[in-house]
Amino acid sequence: MKRNFAMTKIGWLVAALMTFGLSTLRAQAITQVDFDLPSLDYDVIYLGDFIDVTANKLAKNIPNFTGTIRANGSGYILLHATVLIQLKGDPGPEELVYAETYPFYINGSRTLSASDLAEGSVSDIKTNDRLQRRHTDVENRIKNYAQQFPTAPVGQYILQLQAYDSSDTKPLGPGMQKIITVRNASPDEVQVNLIDPQPGAVVSTTLPTFSWSTSNSDVTLYVYEMLPIYQSVEEAITGIPYLKVNPPSGAQTFTYPADAQRRLEQNKSYVWFVEAAVTTNRQTIQRRSEIRLFRIQLDNRANQEISDMMNNFGGSAAGTFATLQSIGWIPAGTITLDGKPMTLDDLKALVAKLTAQNIQVSIRVE
């Protein structure tokens, strides 16, 4: 009986120590706080989705803005937040806003959203307005810009967060700095300019190299066949692309791959264009270049000779032939006169004779 009683006392003692240990663990002092916030990596940002510039208030519902605060214990902490801005052409970043929160409780981790930091928030995270600083020079620049444009000016926007203990004397970890780079003031300012092949170019390879220029690094290259049934290059791109590829980020040249599923063919015409993806906090917008036609012609003497003859005629002859070329027509087959075959040299001699005699020639397409 005494042994059982002794064992019972030891059991209670072990249980008490375990309970005390768990309580100590739950009450572990916080020494490290980390932040995990979304990247917000956009080419264009719409200001109204983030702040009410006229009232200088943070929006309560910022799309895709939900982060996490992680602590290595439980207890009360507070945050120091600084927003700096460096617009394009500025020598360096300037402080726009500084604020501190009142202490709030965290147990391991918790989410952090825009509504937590917005004025009038129902969250337990409250901003200490007495310690908030605004820098009116920078603020006025942003306000004046926002009165004219819906999007943020080009530059870098820097958010710095630092956690402190409840006494506001000891930093809890290194803090965090998030840089948001706005590369374009508007999707419309992103241009894609094609360089080569030139419009209507005759390319002497089935593996042509395409080149373009644009300020954006994320682009898609499209190549379509220009079938005889199409009346325009715009109609040609309603079909299935021969090639749709995303070149490496930042690349502005791309050679048609030798192992492509669909190969370009001799004596056929194709159209190509490039689209640049402009990311905004609302959607991704595609900015398209012009559409250009080119022809694959490894060796076609007849085409070149006839092209030269039509250009020498000038007027409607040159214009008609140019129209035929624009829709992908290439001279092929046998040349005949009154049903009789003739060589290319015979045709050139006939054209020279007609020109020398000032005989007017009209050309029509049947």
MOJOSUL-V923072 format. One record per pair of residues at least 4 apart in sequence whose ideal C-beta (glycine too) atoms are under 7 Angstrom apart, sorted by the first residue. I is the first residue (numbers start at 1). J is the second residue. D is the distance in whole Angstrom. If there is no record, write none. Layout:
# MOJOSUL-V923072
i:I j:J d:D
i:I j:J d:D
This chain:
# MOJOSUL-V923072
i:1 j:5 d:6
i:2 j:6 d:6
i:3 j:7 d:6
i:4 j:8 d:6
i:5 j:9 d:7
i:6 j:10 d:6
i:7 j:11 d:6
i:8 j:12 d:7
i:9 j:13 d:6
i:10 j:14 d:6
i:11 j:15 d:6
i:12 j:16 d:6
i:13 j:17 d:6
i:14 j:18 d:6
i:15 j:19 d:6
i:16 j:20 d:6
i:17 j:21 d:6
i:18 j:22 d:6
i:19 j:23 d:6
i:20 j:24 d:6
i:21 j:25 d:6
i:22 j:26 d:6
i:23 j:27 d:6
i:26 j:74 d:6
i:27 j:74 d:6
i:28 j:73 d:4
i:28 j:74 d:7
i:29 j:73 d:6
i:29 j:75 d:6
i:30 j:71 d:5
i:30 j:72 d:6
i:30 j:73 d:4
i:30 j:75 d:5
i:30 j:77 d:6
i:30 j:172 d:6
i:31 j:72 d:6
i:31 j:172 d:6
i:32 j:72 d:5
i:32 j:172 d:6
i:32 j:173 d:5
i:33 j:69 d:6
i:33 j:70 d:7
i:33 j:71 d:5
i:33 j:77 d:6
i:33 j:163 d:4
i:33 j:172 d:4
i:33 j:173 d:5
i:34 j:70 d:5
i:34 j:173 d:6
i:35 j:67 d:6
i:35 j:69 d:6
i:35 j:161 d:5
i:35 j:176 d:4
i:36 j:67 d:6
i:36 j:68 d:4
i:36 j:70 d:7
i:37 j:67 d:4
i:37 j:178 d:5
i:38 j:64 d:6
i:38 j:65 d:6
i:38 j:67 d:6
i:40 j:180 d:5
i:42 j:182 d:7
i:42 j:279 d:5
i:42 j:280 d:6
i:42 j:281 d:5
i:43 j:183 d:5
i:43 j:184 d:5
i:43 j:216 d:7
i:43 j:278 d:5
i:43 j:279 d:5
i:43 j:280 d:7
i:44 j:151 d:5
i:44 j:182 d:7
i:44 j:184 d:5
i:44 j:186 d:6
i:44 j:187 d:6
i:44 j:278 d:6
i:44 j:280 d:4
i:45 j:50 d:7
i:45 j:151 d:6
i:45 j:152 d:4
i:45 j:182 d:5
i:45 j:280 d:7
i:45 j:281 d:5
i:46 j:150 d:6
i:46 j:151 d:6
i:46 j:280 d:7
i:46 j:281 d:6
i:46 j:282 d:6
i:47 j:51 d:6
i:47 j:53 d:6
i:47 j:146 d:5
i:47 j:150 d:7
i:47 j:151 d:6
i:47 j:152 d:5
i:48 j:150 d:6
i:49 j:59 d:6
i:49 j:62 d:6
i:49 j:63 d:6
i:49 j:281 d:6
i:50 j:59 d:6
i:50 j:62 d:6
i:51 j:57 d:7
i:51 j:58 d:6
i:51 j:59 d:6
i:52 j:57 d:4
i:52 j:59 d:7
i:53 j:142 d:6
i:53 j:143 d:5
i:53 j:146 d:4
i:54 j:143 d:7
i:56 j:134 d:7
i:56 j:139 d:7
i:57 j:118 d:7
i:57 j:119 d:5
i:58 j:114 d:6
i:58 j:117 d:6
i:58 j:118 d:5
i:59 j:114 d:6
i:59 j:118 d:7
i:60 j:114 d:6
i:60 j:115 d:5
i:60 j:118 d:4
i:61 j:114 d:6
i:61 j:115 d:7
i:62 j:114 d:4
i:63 j:281 d:6
i:65 j:113 d:7
i:65 j:114 d:5
i:66 j:111 d:6
i:66 j:113 d:5
i:67 j:112 d:5
i:68 j:109 d:6
i:68 j:111 d:6
i:68 j:112 d:7
i:69 j:106 d:6
i:69 j:109 d:6
i:69 j:110 d:5
i:69 j:112 d:5
i:70 j:109 d:5
i:71 j:77 d:7
i:71 j:106 d:5
i:71 j:108 d:6
i:71 j:109 d:7
i:74 j:106 d:7
i:74 j:107 d:4
i:74 j:108 d:7
i:75 j:166 d:7
i:76 j:103 d:4
i:76 j:104 d:7
i:76 j:105 d:5
i:76 j:166 d:4
i:77 j:103 d:7
i:77 j:104 d:7
i:77 j:106 d:6
i:77 j:163 d:5
i:77 j:164 d:7
i:77 j:165 d:6
i:77 j:166 d:7
i:77 j:172 d:6
i:78 j:100 d:6
i:78 j:101 d:5
i:78 j:102 d:6
i:78 j:103 d:5
i:78 j:164 d:5
i:78 j:166 d:7
i:78 j:168 d:6
i:79 j:100 d:7
i:79 j:101 d:5
i:79 j:161 d:6
i:79 j:163 d:6
i:80 j:100 d:5
i:80 j:162 d:5
i:80 j:164 d:7
i:81 j:99 d:5
i:81 j:161 d:6
i:82 j:95 d:6
i:82 j:98 d:5
i:82 j:160 d:4
i:83 j:96 d:5
i:83 j:97 d:5
i:83 j:159 d:6
i:84 j:93 d:4
i:84 j:94 d:6
i:84 j:95 d:5
i:84 j:96 d:6
i:84 j:158 d:4
i:85 j:93 d:6
i:85 j:94 d:6
i:85 j:96 d:5
i:85 j:138 d:6
i:85 j:155 d:6
i:85 j:157 d:6
i:86 j:90 d:5
i:86 j:92 d:6
i:86 j:93 d:4
i:86 j:155 d:5
i:86 j:156 d:5
i:87 j:153 d:5
i:87 j:154 d:7
i:87 j:155 d:4
i:88 j:154 d:4
i:88 j:155 d:5
i:93 j:156 d:7
i:93 j:158 d:6
i:94 j:135 d:7
i:94 j:138 d:5
i:95 j:135 d:5
i:96 j:135 d:6
i:96 j:138 d:5
i:96 j:139 d:6
i:97 j:134 d:6
i:98 j:132 d:7
i:98 j:133 d:4
i:99 j:127 d:5
i:99 j:131 d:7
i:99 j:132 d:5
i:100 j:128 d:5
i:100 j:131 d:4
i:101 j:125 d:5
i:101 j:126 d:6
i:101 j:127 d:6
i:101 j:128 d:6
i:102 j:126 d:5
i:102 j:128 d:6
i:103 j:166 d:4
i:104 j:124 d:5
i:104 j:125 d:5
i:106 j:110 d:5
i:112 j:116 d:6
i:114 j:118 d:6
i:115 j:121 d:6
i:115 j:123 d:6
i:116 j:121 d:6
i:116 j:123 d:4
i:116 j:125 d:5
i:117 j:121 d:7
i:117 j:125 d:7
i:121 j:125 d:7
i:127 j:132 d:6
i:134 j:139 d:6
i:135 j:139 d:6
i:136 j:140 d:6
i:137 j:141 d:7
i:138 j:142 d:7
i:139 j:143 d:6
i:140 j:144 d:6
i:141 j:145 d:6
i:142 j:146 d:6
i:143 j:147 d:7
i:145 j:149 d:6
i:145 j:153 d:5
i:149 j:185 d:7
i:151 j:185 d:6
i:151 j:186 d:6
i:152 j:182 d:5
i:153 j:185 d:6
i:154 j:182 d:5
i:154 j:183 d:7
i:154 j:184 d:7
i:154 j:185 d:5
i:155 j:182 d:6
i:156 j:179 d:6
i:156 j:181 d:5
i:157 j:180 d:4
i:157 j:182 d:7
i:158 j:177 d:6
i:158 j:179 d:5
i:159 j:178 d:5
i:160 j:175 d:7
i:160 j:177 d:5
i:161 j:175 d:6
i:161 j:176 d:5
i:162 j:171 d:6
i:162 j:175 d:4
i:163 j:172 d:4
i:163 j:173 d:6
i:164 j:168 d:5
i:164 j:170 d:6
i:164 j:171 d:6
i:164 j:172 d:6
i:165 j:169 d:7
i:165 j:170 d:4
i:165 j:172 d:6
i:171 j:175 d:7
i:184 j:189 d:5
i:184 j:190 d:6
i:184 j:278 d:7
i:185 j:189 d:6
i:187 j:278 d:4
i:187 j:280 d:7
i:187 j:285 d:5
i:187 j:287 d:7
i:190 j:214 d:7
i:190 j:215 d:6
i:190 j:216 d:6
i:190 j:276 d:6
i:190 j:278 d:5
i:190 j:287 d:5
i:191 j:214 d:7
i:192 j:212 d:6
i:192 j:214 d:4
i:192 j:274 d:5
i:192 j:276 d:5
i:192 j:287 d:6
i:192 j:288 d:7
i:192 j:289 d:4
i:193 j:212 d:6
i:193 j:213 d:5
i:193 j:214 d:7
i:193 j:289 d:7
i:194 j:212 d:5
i:194 j:274 d:7
i:194 j:289 d:5
i:194 j:290 d:6
i:194 j:292 d:6
i:195 j:211 d:4
i:195 j:212 d:6
i:195 j:213 d:6
i:196 j:210 d:7
i:196 j:211 d:5
i:197 j:201 d:4
i:197 j:203 d:6
i:197 j:208 d:6
i:197 j:292 d:7
i:197 j:294 d:4
i:199 j:292 d:5
i:199 j:293 d:7
i:200 j:293 d:6
i:200 j:325 d:6
i:200 j:326 d:6
i:201 j:294 d:5
i:202 j:295 d:5
i:202 j:297 d:5
i:203 j:208 d:5
i:203 j:294 d:5
i:203 j:295 d:7
i:203 j:296 d:6
i:204 j:297 d:7
i:204 j:298 d:6
i:206 j:263 d:6
i:206 j:264 d:5
i:206 j:265 d:7
i:206 j:266 d:7
i:206 j:296 d:6
i:207 j:255 d:6
i:207 j:256 d:5
i:207 j:258 d:6
i:208 j:256 d:6
i:209 j:253 d:6
i:209 j:255 d:4
i:210 j:221 d:6
i:210 j:253 d:7
i:210 j:254 d:5
i:210 j:272 d:6
i:211 j:252 d:6
i:211 j:253 d:4
i:212 j:252 d:6
i:212 j:274 d:5
i:212 j:289 d:7
i:213 j:252 d:6
i:214 j:219 d:6
i:214 j:276 d:5
i:216 j:276 d:4
i:216 j:277 d:7
i:216 j:278 d:6
i:217 j:249 d:5
i:217 j:250 d:4
i:218 j:249 d:6
i:218 j:276 d:7
i:218 j:277 d:4
i:219 j:247 d:6
i:219 j:274 d:5
i:219 j:275 d:6
i:219 j:276 d:5
i:220 j:244 d:7
i:220 j:246 d:5
i:220 j:275 d:5
i:221 j:243 d:7
i:221 j:245 d:5
i:221 j:247 d:6
i:221 j:254 d:6
i:221 j:274 d:5
i:222 j:237 d:7
i:222 j:241 d:5
i:222 j:243 d:7
i:222 j:244 d:5
i:222 j:272 d:6
i:222 j:273 d:6
i:223 j:241 d:6
i:223 j:242 d:5
i:223 j:243 d:4
i:223 j:270 d:6
i:223 j:272 d:5
i:224 j:236 d:5
i:224 j:237 d:5
i:224 j:239 d:6
i:224 j:241 d:5
i:224 j:242 d:6
i:224 j:270 d:6
i:224 j:271 d:5
i:225 j:242 d:6
i:225 j:268 d:7
i:225 j:270 d:6
i:226 j:230 d:6
i:226 j:233 d:7
i:226 j:236 d:5
i:226 j:269 d:4
i:226 j:270 d:6
i:226 j:271 d:5
i:226 j:293 d:6
i:226 j:327 d:7
i:226 j:328 d:4
i:228 j:328 d:7
i:230 j:235 d:4
i:230 j:236 d:5
i:230 j:327 d:7
i:231 j:235 d:6
i:231 j:327 d:7
i:233 j:271 d:5
i:233 j:291 d:4
i:233 j:293 d:6
i:234 j:291 d:7
i:236 j:271 d:5
i:237 j:271 d:6
i:237 j:291 d:6
i:242 j:262 d:5
i:242 j:270 d:7
i:243 j:256 d:7
i:243 j:260 d:6
i:243 j:262 d:7
i:245 j:254 d:7
i:247 j:251 d:4
i:247 j:254 d:4
i:256 j:260 d:6
i:256 j:264 d:6
i:264 j:270 d:6
i:264 j:296 d:5
i:265 j:296 d:6
i:266 j:296 d:5
i:266 j:297 d:7
i:266 j:298 d:5
i:267 j:296 d:7
i:267 j:297 d:6
i:267 j:300 d:7
i:267 j:330 d:5
i:267 j:332 d:7
i:268 j:296 d:6
i:269 j:293 d:6
i:269 j:295 d:5
i:269 j:328 d:3
i:270 j:294 d:6
i:271 j:291 d:5
i:271 j:292 d:6
i:271 j:293 d:5
i:272 j:292 d:6
i:273 j:288 d:6
i:273 j:289 d:5
i:273 j:290 d:7
i:273 j:291 d:5
i:273 j:292 d:7
i:274 j:289 d:5
i:275 j:286 d:5
i:275 j:287 d:7
i:275 j:288 d:5
i:276 j:287 d:5
i:277 j:284 d:5
i:277 j:286 d:6
i:278 j:284 d:7
i:278 j:285 d:5
i:278 j:287 d:6
i:279 j:284 d:5
i:280 j:285 d:7
i:293 j:326 d:6
i:293 j:328 d:7
i:295 j:328 d:7
i:295 j:330 d:6
i:297 j:303 d:6
i:297 j:330 d:7
i:300 j:304 d:7
i:300 j:330 d:7
i:301 j:305 d:6
i:302 j:306 d:6
i:302 j:331 d:5
i:302 j:344 d:6
i:303 j:307 d:6
i:303 j:330 d:6
i:303 j:331 d:5
i:304 j:308 d:6
i:305 j:309 d:7
i:305 j:344 d:6
i:305 j:348 d:7
i:306 j:310 d:6
i:306 j:331 d:5
i:307 j:311 d:6
i:307 j:321 d:7
i:308 j:312 d:6
i:309 j:313 d:7
i:309 j:348 d:7
i:309 j:351 d:5
i:310 j:317 d:5
i:310 j:318 d:5
i:310 j:321 d:4
i:311 j:318 d:5
i:313 j:317 d:4
i:313 j:318 d:6
i:313 j:361 d:6
i:314 j:318 d:5
i:315 j:319 d:7
i:316 j:320 d:6
i:316 j:363 d:7
i:317 j:321 d:6
i:317 j:361 d:7
i:317 j:363 d:5
i:318 j:322 d:6
i:319 j:323 d:6
i:320 j:324 d:7
i:320 j:363 d:5
i:320 j:365 d:6
i:321 j:325 d:6
i:322 j:326 d:6
i:323 j:327 d:7
i:324 j:329 d:4
i:324 j:365 d:7
i:325 j:329 d:6
i:334 j:341 d:5
i:335 j:341 d:7
i:335 j:342 d:5
i:335 j:344 d:7
i:335 j:347 d:6
i:336 j:340 d:6
i:336 j:341 d:6
i:336 j:342 d:7
i:337 j:342 d:5
i:342 j:346 d:4
i:342 j:347 d:6
i:344 j:348 d:6
i:345 j:349 d:6
i:346 j:350 d:6
i:347 j:351 d:6
i:348 j:352 d:6
i:349 j:353 d:6
i:350 j:354 d:6
i:351 j:355 d:6
i:352 j:356 d:6
i:353 j:357 d:6
i:354 j:359 d:5
i:354 j:361 d:6
